[in-house]
């Protein structure tokens, strides 16, 4: 969700991305393919329409979760491209944990 104060009395909320478990369109990537312990990146596609000059463009949000020993700490949030949002954060949710099998890693 994007919460925005457009004036002293007007506030708007926009859905930046959407997860549909039936379609599973989320994109997962490692922050560093050579070092999985660095963290993960998750992209949520198909948010609300941008509207205005870009009615056919849907919002999306990418969240980079760097492995760190904190529950969560937002480092930055910006809009590098029109209606494509990027959030960087630190959290232990970005750290891999090894299962009982040495062949698999799971996220906490």
JOGISUL-V553342 format. One record per backbone hydrogen bond with DSSP energy under -1.0 kcal/mol. CO is the residue of the C=O (numbers start at 1). NH is the residue of the N-H. Records with the same first field share a line. If there is no record, write none. Layout:
# JOGISUL-V553342
CO = NH / NH
This chain:
# JOGISUL-V553342
2 = 14
4 = 12
10 = 6 / 7
12 = 4
14 = 2
15 = 48
20 = 23 / 24
27 = 43
29 = 41
32 = 35
35 = 38
38 = 67
39 = 31
40 = 65
41 = 29
42 = 63
43 = 27
44 = 61
45 = 18
48 = 59
51 = 54
54 = 57
57 = 50
59 = 47
60 = 85
61 = 44
62 = 87
63 = 42
64 = 89
65 = 40
66 = 91
68 = 70
70 = 92
73 = 90
76 = 88
78 = 86
81 = 84
83 = 60
84 = 81
85 = 62
86 = 78
87 = 64
88 = 75 / 76
89 = 66
90 = 73
91 = 68 / 94
92 = 95
97 = 106
101 = 104
104 = 99
106 = 97
